[in-house]
Amino acid sequence: MTAPRLLLLAPTQSYRTDDFLAAAARLGVPVVVGTDRCHRIEETFGEEQGLWSLDYRKPEHAAEQIAAAARQEPIAGIVPVNETTAVIAALAAERLGLPWNPPDAALRAADKAAQRTRLAEAGLPVPAFRAFRLDGDPEAAAASVTYPCVLKPVVLSASRGVIRADDPAGFVAAWRRIERILREARTERRAAGAEAARTVLVEAFVPGAEVAVEGLLRGGAFELLALFDKPDPLDGPYFEETLYVTPSRHPAPLQREIARLTGEACRALGLREGPVHAELRLPPAGPVILEVAARSIGGLCARTLRFGAGISLEELLVCHALRLPLASLQRERRAAGVMMIPIPRAGILHGVGGLDEAKAVPGVEDVVVTAQEGREVAPLPEGDCYFGFIFARGEAPAEVEAALRAAHARLRIDIRAPLPMV
């Protein structure tokens, strides 16, 4: 029998795995990675890193696999990195007797339609919405909604497949496009179940600024870790996120209301333990909840956050999962931000110039290109990966935002159309 350790649930394509492994190493915590295993992850981690091959397409089966493996290699805590693994974590924690979210709450949070319904029933502010089956008649659906509206598949994340429609013709075109996107998203469809994979959520477009909330649930109590402003407008037709900057520049009373509503939404959904990432819009009438996810922030964006004496968000989450002492949840004083580098067009990436110039911008800490040269890239709504990230810190949010924009302006991204087939 080996000592109890942390189970990290990370898909092969996850950007977060290295940062979590580094956090666990700093804490002296042994880790096993539960993944939808393939040759790529074996090459990444090597033979020494413990790996459990799990069937992400069937969360119940994956949880049984974890429970069986844990009888030989005890697990003291679980950290998931996305919506699919958050559901598996809840199912596995229930079997292992570990504190985590109830499975029904995790499933509810991962299904945008079910989440909207529960939040609306609880009297919380959400956009007006309706759910439609994709095997229905899009023309009839288009005639029954008000405009502008936003169509989104209930099983995808990172704004993939999210499209604004301003009239019936745009609605039908968005519907057909989402059908095509979902046909390519096999793992997400299977993990969510047949009904969710055939559902499109249509909601009223909510004008106003957007913010992101990073929080932690401990015993049902919500604790705010960071509030990010999104300085770039997100008005559609697609909703590619670019800038995240913290601390927020919104008035303190509004920030308190955002945190209060996020905590209320977690309670309404039944979430009790672990990380929370939420998105809200800020129209004049008050905050509106767009999403509450039972996971931490995506991509490499967590690198913007430091707590207490300088620990990372990943270290904080590992400590929480293993019920280790948490000295402080207070974010560092300095402002910080990240730019998720936009993908300007679809094609083959041939290279990125200007990296040294971008890194030399005062305040910029790093520029990381995650897209692989020679591979095809695509912007939203089809795109399913990040191009890269720019990180900056400074004394004020405006200073950080200016540094991120200046660094991005120095990049020269070479994307070319694929050669025609002969």
N, C-alpha and C positions, 0 to 999 in steps of 0.2 A: 504494500500500500504506500502511495506517495502522499506528501503533505497536501492539505487542501490548497487550492489555487483559484485564480480568476479565470473565468471563461469569457473570452472576447468573441462576440458574434460579429464577424466582419466578412462581407462578400468579397470575392476576389478583386473586384474593381474599386473597392473602397479607398478613398484618399486618407482615411483616418487611422489605418492600421499601424503604420510606423510610429505615429505620435503616441498612440496608446501603449504600444510595446515599450517605447522609450520611457513613458511615464511609469509603467510598472517596474521597469529596470531601476529607475531612480529610487523607487520605494522598496526595492528588494522583494517584489511580489512575483512568484512564478505564474506563468500564463500558459493557457492552452487556447488556441484559436479554432473556433468552430466556423467552418466556411463551406461554401459550395465549391468544393475543392477542384482544382485543375492543375496542369503542369506549371502554369504561371505562378501560382502562389507557392508551389514547392521551390521554384527558382528564387522567389523573393525571400523566403524565410529560411531556406536551407534545412538540413536534416535535424539540427538541434532543437528547432522550435516545435513544440507539440502541436499537432494538427488533428482535428476531428472533422471528418468529411460528413456533412449534413445535407439533407434534401430540403433546401429552402422552398421548393415548390409545394411542399406538404408540411405546414407548420406543426400539426399534431404529431406527424411521424418524426420530424426533426426533434421535437421535445422528448419523444420516447427514446430516440437515439442518445440524446444528452443524458437522460436519466439512467440508461443502461451503462453508458461509459463512465458516469460518475460513481457507479458502484465500485469500480476499480481505481479510478482516479478522482478522489473527492473534490467537489467544487464548493468554494465558500462564497462566491458572488458571481454575478453575470453583468456584463456591460454590452448592450447592443448599439449599433451605430446607425441604423436606419429604421424605417417603418416596418419592413418585413421582419427584420431581426428583433424589433421591439415586441412583436407578437410572439415570436418563438421564445424570447426571453421570459415573457409572462407565463407561457404554458410550461416551460421547463422549471421555472422557479416554483410554480404551484406543485409540481411533482417532487421537487427536492426540498420543499419546506423553507424556501428562502423568501425574505421580504421583498416584494416587488409589486407591480401593478396586477390587479386581477385580470385574467385573460379576456373577459368580456369587455373590460374597459380599454385594454390595448387594441382589441379588434375594432371597437367603436372609434377610437382615435385614428386608426389607420384607414377608415372608410369615410371619405368626405361627406357623403350623403347621410350616413348614420350619425356622424358627428354633428352636422348641421341640425338634424332633427332633434337630437337630445338637447343641444344648446338652446334652440328655439323653445322647446318645451319647458326649459328652466327659466325662461323669460330673459335670456341674455341677448344682447344686440348682435345679430348676424344679418347678412344680406338676405333679402327676400329670395327664395330659391324654390326650384322644383327638380325632381329627378326623373329622367326619361330612360327607357331601355333603348339601346342602340340598334336593336333589331326592329324598332318601331318606325314610324313614318316621320322623317325629319321635316317635311313640308308642313304636316299638321302641327308638329311641335313648334315650328317657327311662327305659325299663325296664332299660337296661344300664349306667347310671352310678350313682355314689354321690352323696349330698347332704350339705351344700350344694355346689353347683358354679357355675361362671361360664361363660356362653356368650358368645363374641365372634366377629365376622367377622374373617377373617384379613387383610383388605385395607384396613380403616379405621383411623384414628388418633384421638387426643384423647378416648378412651373412648367414641366414638360406637358405638352398637350393643352395648355391653358390659352384660350383664344377669345378675344372680344369680338362681338358681333353688333353692328349698328342697324341692321335691317334683316328682313327674312332671307334675302339671297346670301348675305354674309353668314347667317346662322346655318344654313344648309351646307355651305362650303366648309365651315368650321367643323360641323358634325362629321362630314365625310373624311376630313383630314384626321380627326381624332380616331375614327375607325381604323385608318391606315396605321397610325402611330401605335395603337393598342395591338394590332396584329404582330408588331415587332417586339412587344414587351412581354415575352412569354413567361419569364420568371415572376414578374409582378402580377400578371393575370392569374397564374396558378396559385400563388400564395394567397391572393385575396379571395379566391372562390369564384365560381362561374357567374353568380348573380352580380357581384360587384364589378367584374370584368366587362359586363354588358351594360353598365350604367354610366350615363353622363349627367353631371350636375350642371344645371343652368341657374345662375344667380344674377341678381341685379348688380350692375356695375356701381361701385361705391367710389365717388370722387374723393380726393384729398391725399395728404401725405401718408406714407406707410412706415411702420416701425416693426422691428423684430425684438422679441423678448427671449432672453435666455434665463432659465430658472431651474430650481431643484426642489423636488418634493421629498420631504422627510416625514414619515408617519402621517401623511395627508396634509401637512402644512406646506404652503408654497413660499419659497424664498427667492426673491429676485436676485439674479447674479449680474445681469447687464441689460441695458436697454439701448438698442441700436437705432439710430436714424438711418433712413434710406434717402439721401439727398436727391437722387435722380427720380423724376416723376415716373410712375408706373401706370400709364394710361392705356396701354395696348397699342396695336392689336395683339402683341405678344408681351410677356411679362418677364423679360430677362433681368434678373437682379444684377446690379453692378456694385454700388458702394454701400458699405456698412460702416458707420462711425459711432463711437461711444466715447464719452457719455452723451446722452440726448440733449439737444438744445431746446426741446419743448418745455413749456412752463411746468414747474414742479407739481402743481395740483393735477395737471393732465397726466404727468408721469405716474403719480400715485393712483389715479383712476385706471390707467392701463394695467398696472400691476395688480390692482384689486380685481379687475375683470378677468385677468388671466388665471388668478387663483380660483375665482368662482367657476370659471370654465372647467378647470381641472376637477373640481369637486363634482360638477354636474356630469362629467364624463366618467367619473369613478376612478380617476387616476390617483394613486397614493404614494408612489415611490419612484425616485429616479429623475433623470433629466427631462426638461420640458423646453421645447422651442415653439414659440407662438408668433403669429403674424396678425397685425391689426391695422385697419385704416382709420384715418382721423378726419372725418367730415365735420362740418360746423356743429352738428347736433351732438357730437360725442363719439368716442371710439366704437368701432365695429369689429368684431372678431372674425377674421378670415380663416384661421387654422390654429389648432393646438396639436402638436405632435409629441408623442412620448419618446423623444430622442433628443440628443444635443444638436447643436448647429452643424450644418453640412460642410462638405468640402474640407479645405484647410483653414476655414474662417476662425476656428477656435484658437489659432495662433495669435489672434489679437488680444486674448484675455489672459490676465495674470491676477492671482489672488494672494492675499496675505503677504507672506515673505517672498513672493515670486513664483508660486506654484502654478502650473498650467491647469486648464480646464480638465484635461485628461487625468492628471493626478488627482484632482478633486473628485472626479467621478469614480476612479478606481478606489479611493479611500471610502467613498460613500457605499459602493457596492460591497466592500469587504467589512463595513462597519468599523473602520479605523477612525481615530480621532481627526476631526477637521478643525484646525486652529482658527481659521478665519474664512468667511465667504465674501469679505470685502474686496472689491476690485481695486486694482492699483489706481493711484490718483491721476496719472497722466492719461491724456486722450489717446485713443488708438482706433485704427480702421483698416479695412481691407477692401480692395477692389477685386471682384471676380471679373477677370479680363473678358470683355465681350468677344464673341466670335463674329467677325464682320460679315462673313458669307460662307456658303458651303463650298467644299472642295478639298484638295489634298494639301496638307501643311508641308511647305518646303523649307521653312525655317523662320526664326524670329531674330531680327536685328535690334540693336539699340539697348541690349540688356545692361551693359555696363553703364551707359548713360542714364538709364532709368534708375539703377541702383545708387547712382551718385547724387540723386536729388536729395537735398537736406530733409531729414525726417523719415526717409524710406529705409526700412530695415532689410527688406528682401523682395526679390521678384522671382517667383517660381512658375515655370511653364510646365504644366502637367500633360498637355497634349503631345503625342509622339510624332516626331517628324516622319513624314512618309505615310501617315495615316489620314483617313478621311475625317473631317470635322464638319459639324453642321450647327447653325444657330437654332434657338428655339423657334417654333414649338417642337420640332423633331429632335433636336440635340439632346443627348443623354449623358454628356460629360462636360466638365469644366475645361476651359482653355488654359487657365492658370490664375495666379493670385499675386497681387501687390500688397505689401504690408507696410504700414507707417505708424509712427508715434510722434506725439508732440505735446505742447503745453495746453493746446486748445483744440476743440473739434474742427474749427475752420482751418486751422493750420494743417491738420492731418488730411482733411479733404483736399486742400490745395496741393499737398505733396503727392497724393494718389493720382490726381488728375495730371499733374506735371510729369510724373513718371510714365503714365500711360501714353501721353503724347509723344514720348521719346521712342516708343516701341515701333518697329517696322515688321508687320506680320505678313508673311508671304504665303498666301493661299491661292492655289491655281486650280482651274477646272481639270477634272480627270481627263486623261488622253482617251480619244474615242476608240471603241472596240473595233478591231480590224476583222 
